[in-house]
Amino acid sequence: MPVTVATTRVGQIESLHAMNDDGGTTTSYDYGVGYLGLVYIDNSDIFYQTGGSTTNHGDNTWNHYMTVNAATGLQAAATAYLNEYNPGQKVCINDMALPIGGKFDINDNWQSPHISHDQGTAADVAAVAGQCPGSYIVNLNLFKSACINIGGANATRSITEGNHVHCNWVQ
């Protein structure tokens, strides 16, 4: 029996309910709708997780997932930047993607001002003392250059946005 499932939103758990013809037994199946291959970027020798948590959706450990390509580029950019400009320190990372991608609910309303983060191809690097220990603050323009020139990020989609650099890798 072929079944076609139309999902409502990427990045969430959905349920499929099946019932036999006589209205008897109902079986439910939960499944995730998302993107494959996202990897977790943890605190490390070069990265410091930062960012707030939302009221209803948990702490910031849920928003540090990226594609392997983007994660490799970010690591290369951060390593080169730190080696040249800030040895022995870290880079504050924030707002990447959720564990299986999808809407990035930073305002508790499921509207996504962070649409480029939905697939795990973008990261924000913080440069504000309130979000980042003072010694970890990066120079926005120099870090953006490292994302593009060393990390292979897309030059037109990697931008400086106020208090952070938004580095974006196109799939």
C-alpha positions, 0 to 999 in steps of 0.5 A: 500500500503506497503512502505519500506524506506531505510534511508541514514544516522542516525541523520538527517531529510529526506524527502519522496516524493509520487506522484500519478500514473498520475504524478499529486499531489506530497505529501512530508513527512519529518521524523527524522532518529535517536535513541530514548530516548536521554536526554539533559544534561544541565548546572547544579550544577555539570555540566558545558557545554564546547566545541566549535561550528562548523562553519556550525552546531551551538553552543555546546548545540546541542551536549549534549544528552545521553541515560538515562543509560549513563547520569545516569552513568555520573551523578553518576561518577561526583557526587562521584568525586566532593564529594571526590576531588573537593567539590563545583565545577563542571565537564566540559562536552563536546561532547556527542551526537546530539539530535537524534544521528548520525554523529558527525560533529566536523570538518564540513566535516561529517567525524566522528572521534567521532563515539562512540558518535553517539548513545549517549553512550559516553561523554568527560570530559574536563581537560584543562583550555582553555575549562574549568574554572580553578577550574573545571579541573578534574584529568583525571585518577581519573575521568576515575576511577569514570566513570568505578567504580562508573558510570558503564562505560565500562573499555576498551572503557573509555580512557584518550585522551590527554586533556580529559577523554572519558567515554563510556557506552555500550548499 
